[in-house]
Amino acid sequence: MNPLSHIDPDDPYPESDGQPMADNTEQYKWLVKIKENLEILFAERPDVFVAGDLLWYPVPDRRETGPIAPDVFVVFGRPKGRRGSYRQWEEDGIAPQVVFEILSPSNSAKEMADKLAYYDRYGVEEYYVYDPDRRSLGIWTRQGGKPSAPDVHPGLLSQSHIRGWTSPRLQIRFALTPETLLLFYPNGQPFLTSVELARRAEEASARAEQEAARADAEHFRAERLAERLRALGLDPD
């Protein structure tokens, strides 16, 4: 959960917990891939805020609870924009509705249980945990609309995804294969890495240039034909 070990009176809500964003390249790859594709998905929604590795302070009193930095989270109902941390009481009290965690070898079972309890307590509606080493996916969704009381079975309950899963909030589809996790936009397009997105953009640009060149050539041929018809005294129009 990585709560800060002390409270600095001059900086009660620091923007860093001193922990690395990721423990290895695989974890970082997935963090960036999910975060950037969600940014693309909601690019035209000014009321959807997407963040990666950003400290979330659910309450102002840090003696009650420490902050946590989900790998990726999504908040519906809050504007886009720069934030040093997500201070929920300054965000109309709106908690992140969707949280993603990407496991690394350093994550212990107790740490992940604590995170589940934390997200349940503070109102997360959908919680996804992907382990790229074991190729396993955990999905929890909130039951009943309210966080559960302390020491009570979580309101976030595990969901089966044998035949795939579609996020109620995000409308993205999950498909777990023996090799990897696949994620799809609502229109069926797959989530891609930055390199794959850049390659597709280059291919689309090349196709557009080829089509423009073909159109120019067709226009040139049409003009030449029209000139010949006029030379013969015929009206090409």
C-alpha positions in Angstrom: 0.0 0.0 0.0 3.1 2.2 0.5 1.7 4.8 2.9 4.2 7.5 3.7 6.2 6.8 6.8 5.9 10.2 8.4 3.9 13.4 8.0 5.8 16.5 7.2 3.9 19.5 8.7 5.2 21.7 5.8 4.1 19.2 3.2 1.2 17.1 4.5 0.2 15.8 1.0 3.5 15.0 -0.8 3.3 14.1 -4.5 5.7 11.2 -4.2 5.9 8.2 -1.9 9.5 7.5 -2.8 8.6 4.2 -4.6 9.5 3.4 -8.2 6.7 3.6 -10.8 7.4 0.0 -11.7 9.7 -2.9 -10.6 10.5 -4.1 -14.1 10.1 -3.5 -17.8 7.1 -5.8 -18.2 5.1 -4.1 -15.4 6.0 -0.6 -16.8 4.9 -1.7 -20.3 1.5 -2.8 -19.1 1.0 0.3 -17.0 1.8 2.6 -19.9 -0.2 0.5 -22.4 -3.4 0.6 -20.3 -3.1 4.2 -19.2 -2.4 5.6 -22.7 -5.1 3.6 -24.4 -7.6 4.7 -21.8 -6.5 8.3 -22.4 -7.2 7.7 -26.1 -10.5 6.1 -25.4 -11.7 9.1 -23.4 -9.9 11.9 -25.2 -13.2 13.5 -26.2 -14.6 13.3 -22.7 -13.6 16.3 -20.7 -15.2 14.9 -17.6 -13.1 11.7 -17.5 -9.7 11.9 -15.7 -7.1 9.1 -16.3 -4.0 8.8 -14.2 -1.0 6.5 -13.8 1.0 6.1 -10.6 -0.6 9.1 -9.0 -1.0 9.3 -5.2 -4.6 9.2 -4.2 -5.5 10.8 -0.8 -9.1 9.7 0.0 -9.4 11.9 3.2 -7.6 14.9 4.4 -6.7 13.4 7.8 -3.7 11.2 7.1 -3.7 9.9 10.6 -6.8 8.0 9.5 -5.2 6.5 6.4 -2.2 6.9 4.2 -2.3 7.5 0.5 -2.0 4.9 -2.2 -0.7 5.1 -5.8 -2.7 2.8 -8.1 -0.9 1.8 -11.2 -3.8 3.2 -13.3 -7.1 4.7 -12.3 -10.1 6.3 -14.0 -12.4 9.0 -12.5 -15.7 9.8 -14.2 -17.1 13.2 -13.3 -13.8 15.0 -12.9 -12.1 17.3 -15.4 -8.8 16.5 -17.1 -5.8 18.4 -16.2 -2.5 18.4 -14.2 -2.5 17.1 -10.7 0.4 16.5 -8.3 -1.9 14.1 -6.4 -5.6 13.2 -6.4 -7.1 14.7 -3.2 -10.6 13.4 -3.1 -12.1 16.0 -0.9 -11.0 18.6 -3.5 -12.6 16.6 -6.3 -16.2 16.8 -5.2 -15.6 13.8 -3.0 -15.5 11.5 -6.1 -13.4 8.4 -5.7 -11.7 6.7 -8.7 -14.4 4.3 -10.0 -11.9 2.0 -11.8 -8.5 0.9 -10.7 -5.8 -1.3 -12.4 -2.8 -2.9 -10.7 -0.1 -4.7 -12.5 1.7 -7.3 -10.4 5.5 -7.6 -10.0 7.4 -10.3 -8.1 7.8 -7.9 -5.1 4.0 -7.8 -4.5 3.1 -9.9 -1.5 -0.3 -11.6 -0.9 -0.8 -9.4 2.2 0.0 -6.2 0.2 -2.6 -7.1 -2.4 -5.2 -8.1 0.2 -4.6 -4.7 1.9 -5.1 -3.0 -1.4 -8.3 -4.8 -2.1 -9.6 -3.7 1.4 -8.4 -0.1 0.8 -10.2 0.1 -2.6 -13.3 -1.4 -1.2 -13.3 0.9 1.8 -13.0 4.1 -0.3 -15.5 3.3 -3.0 -13.8 1.8 -6.1 -16.4 0.2 -8.3 -14.2 -2.0 -10.5 -10.8 -3.4 -9.6 -8.5 -5.3 -12.0 -5.2 -7.1 -11.1 -3.1 -8.5 -13.9 -0.1 -10.7 -13.3 2.0 -10.7 -16.6 4.3 -13.4 -15.2 1.5 -15.9 -14.4 -0.8 -14.5 -17.0 -3.6 -14.3 -14.5 -6.3 -11.7 -14.2 -8.4 -10.9 -11.1 -11.6 -8.9 -11.5 -13.6 -7.4 -8.6 -16.8 -5.3 -8.9 -18.8 -3.6 -6.3 -22.0 -5.1 -5.0 -24.8 -3.0 -3.6 -23.3 0.4 -4.5 -21.7 1.1 -1.1 -18.3 0.3 0.5 -18.5 -2.5 3.1 -17.9 -1.8 6.8 -14.5 -2.6 8.3 -13.9 -6.4 9.0 -16.9 -7.3 6.8 -16.6 -9.2 3.5 -15.7 -6.7 0.8 -18.3 -5.0 -1.3 -15.9 -5.7 -4.1 -16.5 -9.3 -5.1 -14.5 -11.4 -7.4 -15.9 -12.1 -10.9 -15.5 -15.0 -13.3 -14.2 -14.2 -16.8 -13.9 -17.6 -18.4 -15.7 -16.3 -21.5 -14.2 -12.9 -21.4 -15.3 -9.7 -19.6 -16.6 -6.3 -20.5 -16.1 -3.5 -18.0 -19.5 -2.0 -17.0 -17.9 1.5 -16.6 -15.3 1.6 -19.4 -17.1 -0.7 -21.9 -13.7 -2.2 -22.8 -13.4 -6.0 -23.3 -10.9 -8.3 -21.6 -9.8 -11.6 -23.1 -7.2 -13.8 -21.3 -5.3 -16.2 -23.5 -2.5 -18.7 -22.5 0.0 -16.2 -23.8 -1.2 -12.8 -22.6 -4.1 -10.4 -21.7 -5.9 -8.8 -24.6 -7.9 -5.6 -24.2 -10.3 -4.2 -26.8 -12.0 -0.8 -27.3 -15.8 -0.7 -27.4 -15.5 -0.8 -31.2 -13.5 -3.9 -31.2 -10.1 -2.4 -31.9 -7.3 -3.8 -29.7 -5.2 -1.9 -27.2 -1.8 -1.2 -28.7 1.6 -0.2 -27.4 3.0 3.2 -28.2 5.3 1.6 -30.8 2.3 -0.2 -32.4 0.2 2.9 -32.4 3.1 4.9 -34.0 3.5 2.2 -36.7 -0.2 2.2 -37.5 -0.2 6.0 -37.7 2.7 5.8 -40.2 1.0 3.1 -42.2 -2.2 5.1 -42.3 -0.2 8.2 -43.4 1.5 6.2 -46.1 -1.8 4.9 -47.4 -3.2 8.4 -47.4 -0.2 9.7 -49.4 -0.6 6.8 -51.9 -4.3 7.5 -52.3 -3.6 11.2 -52.8 -0.9 10.4 -55.4 -3.4 8.0 -57.2 -6.1 10.7 -57.2 -3.6 13.2 -58.6 -2.6 10.8 -61.3 -6.3 10.1 -62.2 -7.0 13.8 -62.3 -4.0 14.4 -64.6 -5.1 11.6 -67.0 -8.6 13.0 -67.0 -7.3 16.5 -67.9 -5.1 15.0 -70.7 -8.1 13.2 -72.1 -10.2 16.3 -71.9 -7.6 18.2 -73.8 -7.5 15.6 -76.6 -11.3 15.7 -76.9 -11.3 19.5 -77.2 -8.6 19.3 -79.8 -10.9 17.0 -81.8 -13.7 19.6 -81.4 -15.6 17.5 -78.8 -16.9 18.8 -75.5 -15.6 16.6 -72.7 -18.3 17.9 -70.4 
